[in-house]
C-alpha cells in the first residue's frame, strides 16, 4: 500500500513550468536565455520535455510569425509533458514609470530552497497566491517576499534592486539579493550586465527591509516591466526623486543594449 501511494504522488508531479518572453521589432528578446531556464526548471522539477530545444525555438518563432505582431508577449508552457505557446500583448501605463509604484511586504514568507525549488519557474504559484490573498493597502501594486531569515527575496512577479551609498564607494552602488532561494530572472541578469557595462557598480548581497527603506532608489525588473521604479514600500517613501538618477541611466543603458541584441539577432537570422 505504501509503495502504491508513493508511486501515485510521483505520478502527479509538479503542475508544470513556463517562460514569459517578449519581442522587440519582431525579434524574441534573449530567446536562448529563456530556453536555458526552461530546461533548467524542467530538470529541477523532474519534468520531461519531449521536444528538442530547436523544435521549441521554431515553435515560438512560428507562433510569433502567425500572430502577425511585431510587438508581442509570449508564454511558453509545459503541462503534462506537452509544450504550448500563447501569443498576446502586454502593456503598462506610462504613469507607473513616471511616478513609481507602491509595494507591500507580505506576511507570507518565500518558500526556502529546502522546501521546494523557488529557482524554477513553476506554474505552481501557491506562494504568490497566498501573498496576494494577504490584505494589502489600497494602491499597492506589488508584493515583496522575505526569506525565512527575514531577508528580501523578490516580488510576486519580478526581481528587486536598490541603489544605495556604501562605504568605500565614490558613487552609489546597485544592489540586489543573491540568486539563492529566488527566481534568477533573465531581465535581472541583463540589468546587472547593463549596469556593469555603464560603469555602475553592481553587487549581489543579502538585503533587509532596513536597507530598502533607506535606499536612494529602488526598482523592480521582469520581462514585461523592464525597469519599474518603486516610490513607496510599507508606507515609507523611497528616495527623493522618481525615477532616480541611476534608474534613469540604467533605463537608457537597457534600451541601448536591447537595440544591440536585436541587431545581433537579426544578423544571425532570427526574425
C-alpha positions as CSV (number, residue, x, y, z in Angstrom):
1,X,0.0,0.0,0.0
2,X,2.8,2.4,0.9
3,X,4.6,1.8,-2.4
4,X,1.3,2.4,-4.3
5,X,0.7,5.8,-2.5
6,X,4.3,6.9,-3.1
7,X,4.1,5.9,-6.8
8,X,0.8,7.9,-7.1
9,X,2.4,11.0,-5.6
10,X,5.4,10.7,-8.0
11,X,3.0,10.3,-11.0
12,X,1.2,13.6,-10.0
13,X,4.4,15.6,-10.0
14,X,4.6,19.4,-10.2
15,X,2.0,21.2,-12.3
16,X,4.3,22.5,-14.9
17,X,6.8,25.2,-15.9
18,X,6.6,28.3,-18.1
19,X,8.6,31.1,-19.6
20,X,7.4,34.7,-20.4
21,X,9.1,36.2,-23.4
22,X,8.7,39.5,-25.3
23,X,9.6,40.8,-28.7
24,X,11.2,44.0,-29.9
25,X,10.7,44.8,-33.6
26,X,9.5,41.3,-34.3
27,X,12.5,39.6,-32.6
28,X,12.1,37.4,-29.5
29,X,14.4,39.0,-26.9
30,X,17.0,36.8,-25.1
31,X,15.4,33.7,-26.5
32,X,18.3,31.4,-25.7
33,X,18.5,32.6,-22.1
34,X,14.8,31.8,-21.7
35,X,15.1,28.4,-23.2
36,X,18.1,27.7,-20.9
37,X,15.9,28.4,-17.9
38,X,13.0,26.4,-19.3
39,X,15.2,23.3,-19.5
40,X,16.8,24.0,-16.1
41,X,13.4,24.3,-14.5
42,X,12.2,21.1,-16.0
43,X,15.4,19.3,-14.8
44,X,15.0,20.5,-11.2
45,X,11.3,19.6,-11.1
46,X,11.8,16.2,-12.7
47,X,9.7,17.0,-15.8
48,X,10.3,15.6,-19.3
49,X,10.4,17.9,-22.3
50,X,9.6,15.6,-25.2
51,X,10.5,18.2,-27.8
52,X,14.1,19.4,-28.6
53,X,15.4,22.8,-28.0
54,X,15.5,23.6,-31.7
55,X,11.8,22.4,-32.1
56,X,10.7,24.7,-29.2
57,X,12.6,27.6,-30.7
58,X,10.9,27.0,-34.1
59,X,7.5,26.7,-32.4
60,X,8.0,30.1,-30.7
61,X,9.1,31.8,-33.9
62,X,6.3,30.2,-35.9
63,X,3.6,31.3,-33.4
64,X,5.0,34.8,-33.4
65,X,5.0,34.9,-37.3
66,X,1.5,33.6,-37.4
67,X,0.3,36.2,-35.0
68,X,1.5,39.0,-37.3
69,X,2.7,41.0,-34.4
70,X,5.9,42.9,-34.2
71,X,5.4,43.7,-30.5
72,X,4.2,40.7,-28.6
73,X,4.3,38.9,-25.3
74,X,4.7,35.1,-25.5
75,X,4.1,32.4,-22.9
76,X,5.9,29.1,-23.4
77,X,4.4,26.5,-21.0
78,X,4.8,22.8,-20.3
79,X,1.9,21.0,-18.7
80,X,1.6,17.2,-18.6
81,X,4.8,17.0,-20.8
82,X,3.0,18.9,-23.5
83,X,4.5,22.3,-24.5
84,X,2.3,25.1,-25.9
85,X,2.7,28.7,-26.8
86,X,0.3,31.7,-26.4
87,X,1.0,35.0,-28.1
88,X,-0.6,38.1,-26.8
89,X,0.3,41.7,-25.9
90,X,1.1,43.2,-22.5
91,X,1.4,46.9,-21.9
92,X,1.7,49.1,-18.8
93,X,0.6,52.7,-18.3
94,X,3.3,55.3,-18.7
95,X,2.3,56.7,-15.3
96,X,3.8,53.9,-13.3
97,X,7.2,54.6,-14.9
98,X,6.9,58.3,-14.2
99,X,5.6,58.1,-10.6
100,X,6.8,54.7,-9.5
101,X,4.7,52.0,-7.7
102,X,3.8,51.2,-4.1
103,X,4.8,47.8,-2.6
104,X,3.8,45.9,0.5
105,X,5.8,43.3,2.3
106,X,3.9,40.0,2.6
107,X,3.4,38.3,5.9
108,X,3.8,35.1,3.9
109,X,7.5,34.0,3.7
110,X,9.1,32.8,0.5
111,X,9.4,29.1,0.3
112,X,13.0,28.1,1.2
113,X,15.1,26.0,-1.2
114,X,14.9,23.0,1.1
115,X,11.1,23.1,0.9
116,X,10.8,23.5,-2.9
117,X,12.5,25.0,-5.9
118,X,11.9,28.7,-5.9
119,X,14.7,29.0,-8.5
120,X,12.5,27.1,-11.0
121,X,9.8,28.9,-13.0
122,X,6.9,26.7,-12.0
123,X,3.2,27.1,-12.6
124,X,2.7,26.0,-9.0
125,X,2.3,29.6,-7.6
126,X,0.9,28.9,-4.1
127,X,3.4,31.3,-2.5
128,X,2.3,34.1,-4.8
129,X,-1.4,33.2,-4.3
130,X,-1.1,33.3,-0.5
131,X,0.8,36.6,-0.7
132,X,-2.0,38.0,-2.9
133,X,-4.7,36.9,-0.5
134,X,-3.0,38.6,2.4
135,X,-4.8,42.0,2.5
136,X,-2.8,44.9,1.1
137,X,-3.4,48.7,1.5
138,X,-5.2,50.4,-1.4
139,X,-2.9,51.3,-4.3
140,X,-0.4,48.6,-3.6
141,X,1.0,47.5,-7.0
142,X,3.2,44.6,-6.0
143,X,4.1,42.4,-3.0
144,X,7.6,41.7,-1.7
145,X,8.5,38.4,0.0
146,X,11.0,37.9,2.8
147,X,13.1,34.7,3.3
148,X,12.6,32.6,6.5
149,X,15.5,34.6,7.9
150,X,13.9,38.0,7.2
151,X,16.0,38.9,4.1
152,X,14.4,40.4,1.0
153,X,14.0,37.9,-1.8
154,X,11.7,39.0,-4.7
155,X,8.3,40.3,-5.7
156,X,5.5,38.1,-6.9
157,X,6.4,38.7,-10.5
158,X,9.8,40.3,-10.5
159,X,13.2,40.9,-9.0
160,X,14.2,43.7,-6.7
161,X,17.1,46.2,-6.9
162,X,18.1,49.1,-4.7
163,X,20.6,51.9,-5.2
164,X,22.4,53.0,-2.1
165,X,25.6,54.6,-0.9
166,X,28.2,52.2,0.5
167,X,31.4,52.9,2.4
168,X,34.4,52.8,0.2
169,X,32.5,53.6,-3.0
170,X,32.7,57.1,-4.6
171,X,29.3,56.7,-6.3
172,X,26.0,54.9,-5.5
173,X,26.0,51.1,-5.8
174,X,23.4,48.9,-7.3
175,X,22.4,46.0,-5.0
176,X,20.2,43.0,-5.5
177,X,19.5,39.9,-3.4
178,X,21.7,36.9,-4.4
179,X,20.1,34.4,-6.6
180,X,19.6,31.7,-3.9
181,X,16.0,30.9,-3.0
182,X,14.5,33.1,-5.6
183,X,14.0,33.2,-9.4
184,X,17.1,34.4,-11.1
185,X,15.3,36.5,-13.7
186,X,16.6,36.8,-17.2
187,X,16.0,40.5,-17.1
188,X,17.6,40.6,-13.7
189,X,20.8,39.2,-15.1
190,X,20.6,41.6,-18.2
191,X,20.2,44.6,-15.9
192,X,23.3,43.7,-13.9
193,X,25.2,43.3,-17.2
194,X,23.9,46.7,-18.4
195,X,25.0,48.3,-15.1
196,X,28.5,47.0,-15.2
197,X,28.9,48.0,-18.9
198,X,27.8,51.5,-17.9
199,X,30.4,51.6,-15.0
200,X,27.7,51.4,-12.3
201,X,29.0,49.2,-9.5
202,X,26.6,46.2,-9.1
203,X,26.7,43.7,-6.3
204,X,24.6,40.7,-5.1
205,X,24.2,40.7,-1.4
206,X,21.6,39.9,1.3
207,X,19.3,42.8,1.9
208,X,16.9,43.7,4.7
209,X,13.8,46.0,4.7
210,X,16.0,48.5,6.6
211,X,18.3,48.6,3.5
212,X,15.3,49.1,1.2
213,X,13.6,51.8,3.4
214,X,16.9,53.8,3.4
215,X,17.8,53.3,-0.2
216,X,18.4,56.2,-2.6
217,X,16.4,54.5,-5.3
218,X,14.7,51.1,-5.9
219,X,13.1,49.3,-8.8
220,X,11.7,46.0,-10.0
221,X,12.6,44.1,-13.1
222,X,10.9,41.4,-15.2
223,X,10.5,40.7,-18.9
224,X,7.3,42.8,-19.2
225,X,8.2,45.7,-16.9
226,X,11.9,46.1,-17.9
227,X,12.9,48.5,-15.2
228,X,10.0,49.8,-13.0
229,X,10.7,52.4,-10.3
230,X,9.4,52.0,-6.7
231,X,8.2,55.0,-4.9
232,X,6.9,53.6,-1.6
233,X,7.3,50.4,0.5
234,X,5.1,49.7,3.5
235,X,4.2,53.4,3.8
236,X,7.9,54.5,3.6
237,X,8.8,56.8,0.7
238,X,11.9,55.6,-1.2
239,X,14.3,58.2,-2.3
240,X,13.6,61.8,-3.2
241,X,13.2,61.6,-7.0
242,X,11.2,59.2,-9.2
243,X,12.7,57.7,-11.2
244,X,16.1,58.4,-9.6
245,X,19.3,59.4,-11.5
246,X,20.8,55.9,-11.5
247,X,17.5,54.3,-12.5
248,X,17.2,56.7,-15.5
249,X,20.7,55.9,-16.5
250,X,20.0,52.2,-16.3
251,X,16.8,52.6,-18.3
252,X,18.8,54.3,-21.1
253,X,21.6,51.6,-20.9
254,X,18.9,48.9,-21.1
255,X,17.3,50.4,-24.2
256,X,20.6,50.7,-26.0
257,X,21.6,47.1,-25.0
258,X,18.2,45.9,-26.3
259,X,18.8,47.6,-29.7
260,X,22.3,45.9,-29.9
261,X,20.8,42.5,-29.0
262,X,18.1,42.8,-31.6
263,X,20.5,43.9,-34.3
264,X,22.7,40.9,-33.5
265,X,19.7,38.5,-33.5
266,X,18.6,39.8,-36.9
267,X,22.2,39.5,-38.3
268,X,22.1,35.8,-37.1
269,X,18.9,35.2,-38.9
270,X,16.2,35.4,-36.2
271,X,13.1,37.2,-37.5
